[in-house]
């Protein structure tokens, strides 16, 4: 009989001590019955921290004072705690399972029928998830506040420290969506009410453009995927940072992107599209009457679908022309819409 235990927190370290005492207490009985001594894998603290602890059902019964028969009933009849199994089929309870058993015991001791405990546990898990979500939201808010303060002070070192901390903790698409995009929006709003000036906006734009450019260069070195996007800003649109952010998010999601930059004439987009044959061409900016008419004509001549991303949605300009779509400026939603556009185009070609 062998058991493996990996403590990685204060509560589990106490269980670790309990387990060693249990071995000493039962050593003679085990040997008298011809059984192998439980094998304890003692590892360095660093190794312990990197592993997940696992407890056999007998150990869990001793720790929680819940009979193994009851634990099996809670598993099969009520599906309250379903442990993992090792290759031999033996139950291995995690620290989370042990915590859940102790929570069940608390509910039962308060007079709650066992049949109603699962609903209470689910409610507790939902509340924990909400709390975790709120904590994460607060963390992004803190990053935004600190970054805005660094921008107002024109402090490149503080700005870089905040950015590097965020990028070391979270995937880049999350940093892009919850920090960079938010800061750009806040700066735009603050500029309109004269809370920040052109200097602050240009300071951040220059910094983040370099960061995005470096990452785009890194992603471009990968082998192109099957789907290609041709990206450009509408004529008259001189700010291309949103375009760069969109391109980076698309490339992080597996697309191959070709960037044509700001203020691109519509005839130049047509020329480029006929040359590279992208799956979708994407135009950024704000529509007006002249551009609206020009884009409807352009859509009929392009060899691919055309997506329009407006800075501010204007329902006045809607497209009934086949192959032209308005898509969301929310990156995640936009990716799904582009995937649907590509799938629709392939279906019509079959």
Beta strands, then each sheet from edge to edge (+ up, - down):
strand 1: 84-85
strand 2: 91-92
strand 3: 228-233
strand 4: 256-259
strand 5: 280-285
strand 6: 305-310
strand 7: 324-326
sheet 1: 1+ 2-
sheet 2: 4+ 3+ 5+ 6+ 7+
end
